[in-house]
Amino acid sequence: MDCVKTYLTAELPLYLQTLPIPDTLAGFAELSTEEMVQIAPLFLLVVSMVLMVVVHLLPASPAPARVNTQIKLDEDKIVDKVAVKDKEVYLCRCWKSNKFPFCDGSHNAHNKATGDNVGPVAVRTEAQ
């Protein structure tokens, strides 16, 4: 612990006193390359500390929003099997259809409001 005390009370103050810190902000423009190299460690330390404080104070990013907000929310995973009897069937991919898993065009209002381009998946039977 003595080495830490010696460093903080004797070594560090001597080091800081030898740094060519200008009296004004305009003085930084007049520093030579060697003087800038001398100040660089202190500058990096201060910038790092400020960055850590700012990152700590910023709110955490929110969790991603759910895609499905209304259909079978009590299930872990939704799997629907569909027997295709017609030549073509449209399945919902926006999770807003009232006839889920079939598309009822609910995505059209969402697309108009947001500029999105979501649409159904078309399933066709193969010609035999």
C-alpha positions in Angstrom: 0.0 0.0 0.0 3.0 2.3 0.5 3.8 2.1 -3.2 0.3 3.3 -4.1 0.5 6.2 -1.5 4.0 7.2 -2.8 2.8 7.2 -6.4 -0.4 9.2 -5.7 1.3 11.7 -3.3 4.7 12.1 -4.9 5.2 10.6 -8.3 1.9 11.6 -9.9 2.0 15.3 -8.9 5.6 15.6 -10.2 4.5 14.0 -13.5 1.5 16.3 -13.8 3.7 19.4 -13.1 6.0 18.5 -15.9 3.2 18.3 -18.5 3.1 21.3 -20.9 -0.5 22.2 -20.3 -1.3 25.6 -21.9 -3.2 28.3 -20.0 -5.8 28.8 -22.7 -7.5 26.6 -25.2 -5.8 28.5 -28.0 -2.5 27.5 -26.5 -3.2 23.9 -27.5 -2.8 24.9 -31.2 0.7 26.2 -30.4 2.0 23.0 -28.8 4.8 21.1 -30.6 4.5 17.5 -31.6 6.7 16.4 -28.7 4.5 18.3 -26.3 1.3 16.8 -27.7 2.9 13.3 -27.3 3.6 14.2 -23.6 -0.1 15.3 -23.0 -1.6 12.3 -25.0 -1.8 9.8 -22.0 -3.5 12.3 -19.8 -5.9 13.3 -22.6 -6.7 9.6 -23.3 -7.3 9.0 -19.6 -9.7 12.0 -19.3 -11.6 11.1 -22.5 -11.9 7.4 -21.3 -13.3 8.4 -17.9 -15.8 10.8 -19.5 -16.9 8.1 -21.9 -17.3 5.6 -19.2 -19.5 8.0 -17.1 -21.6 8.9 -20.2 -22.1 5.3 -21.1 -23.1 4.4 -17.6 -25.6 7.2 -17.4 -27.3 6.5 -20.7 -30.4 4.4 -20.5 -30.1 0.8 -21.6 -31.4 0.0 -25.0 -34.9 -1.4 -25.0 -35.6 -5.0 -25.7 -36.7 -5.7 -29.3 -40.5 -5.3 -29.7 -42.6 -8.4 -30.2 -43.8 -9.1 -33.7 -46.8 -11.1 -32.6 -49.0 -9.0 -30.3 -52.3 -10.8 -30.5 -52.3 -14.4 -31.7 -51.9 -17.4 -29.3 -49.7 -15.4 -26.9 -49.8 -18.2 -24.3 -47.9 -20.6 -26.5 -44.1 -20.8 -26.7 -44.0 -21.4 -30.4 -46.9 -21.2 -32.9 -47.0 -23.9 -35.6 -50.1 -24.2 -37.8 -50.5 -27.0 -40.3 -52.6 -26.1 -43.4 -54.0 -28.5 -45.9 -54.0 -26.8 -49.3 -57.1 -27.9 -51.2 -57.5 -24.9 -53.4 -55.0 -24.0 -56.1 -53.6 -21.1 -54.1 -53.8 -20.0 -50.5 -52.3 -16.9 -48.8 -50.7 -17.2 -45.4 -50.2 -14.2 -43.0 -46.7 -13.0 -42.2 -47.6 -9.8 -40.4 -49.3 -11.4 -37.4 -52.3 -9.0 -37.6 -54.8 -11.1 -39.6 -58.1 -11.9 -37.9 -58.2 -15.2 -39.9 -54.7 -16.3 -38.9 -52.8 -18.3 -40.3 -54.6 -17.0 -43.5 -54.1 -13.5 -44.7 -57.0 -11.1 -44.6 -55.2 -8.0 -45.9 -54.5 -6.5 -42.5 -50.9 -5.8 -43.6 -52.2 -3.1 -46.1 -53.0 -0.6 -43.3 -49.6 -1.2 -41.7 -47.8 -0.8 -45.1 -49.7 2.5 -45.8 -49.0 3.9 -42.3 -45.3 3.0 -42.2 -44.1 2.7 -45.8 -43.3 -1.0 -45.1 -43.7 -3.7 -47.7 -44.8 -6.7 -45.8 -47.2 -9.1 -47.5 -48.5 -12.7 -47.4 -46.8 -15.8 -48.5 -48.6 -17.5 -51.4 -48.7 -21.3 -51.4 -49.7 -23.0 -54.6 -50.4 -26.6 -55.3 -48.2 -28.2 -58.0 -49.9 -29.4 -61.1 -50.0 -33.2 -61.2 
